[in-house]
Amino acid sequence: MKTHTKLSDPRLESRIGYQFKQIDLLLLALTHRSVSHKHNYERLEFLGDSLLGMIIANYLYHTYPNENEGRLTRMRATLVRQEALGKIANDLKLSTCLILSSGELKSGGHHRESILADTVEAIIGAIYLDCNDLKILEAIVLKWYTPYLEHIEPSDQLKDPKSRLQEYLQARKQPLPVYDVIDIQGDAPNQHFKVACHVQGLTTLLGEGSSRRFAEQAVAAEILKLLEQ
């Protein structure tokens, strides 16, 4: 495993709430594909995404025993979507710890919500591989989520950014957004997508993600920020 030899912020482990035995796993979780196409966080992100979904689903199942599958699914989607993970990343101050290429750094990658969200999932995967204990991992992840679990309601039906953007434009009788895939890097299943979103009257923006859907959600979120300002 080829990574940097030490953390740029030694307090990161304290914020995460876990001391790594294999620090290279954490360093790998912080490494963007712009640094290395082979040694980056994407495989850890794949693992962490599944683990996070299971942890949140288990929490909701036991916390809301009277809720049906549909509502539980919406609640889980609210908690694991990119925007929620971006908040976790900000709480952990990950933007100061990311390992990016100079080009990605100059383009603002350390503040890009899609990268921060992917890194949170990668750290989850790294913790699991380091401790090999789901109970330890679950306690850590739920502690991160404490401020957000307190406010989640069974009736919460918050929509994803792409749906909200479409509804925003429809309500104002404006043309719907057009999404174009402009770049795909890597081979399946470890691909990285760049998507452009065209909205009438606005500058075209780009979004990135580990799937076309995630990239579209990322750029839709950025467009919404512009429109709601």
Secondary structure, 3 states (H helix, E strand, C coil): CCCCCCCCCCCHHHHHCCCCCCHHHHHHHCECCCCCCCCCCHHHHHHHHHHHHHHHHHHHHHHCCCCCHHHHHHHHHHHHCHHHHHHHHHHCCHHHCCECCHHHHHCCHHHCHHHHHHHHHHHHHHHHHHHCCHHHHHHHHHHHHHHHHCCCCCCCCCCCHHHHHHHHHHHCCCCCCEEEEEEEECCCCCCEEEEEEECCCCCCEEEEECCHHHHHHHHHHHHHHHHHC
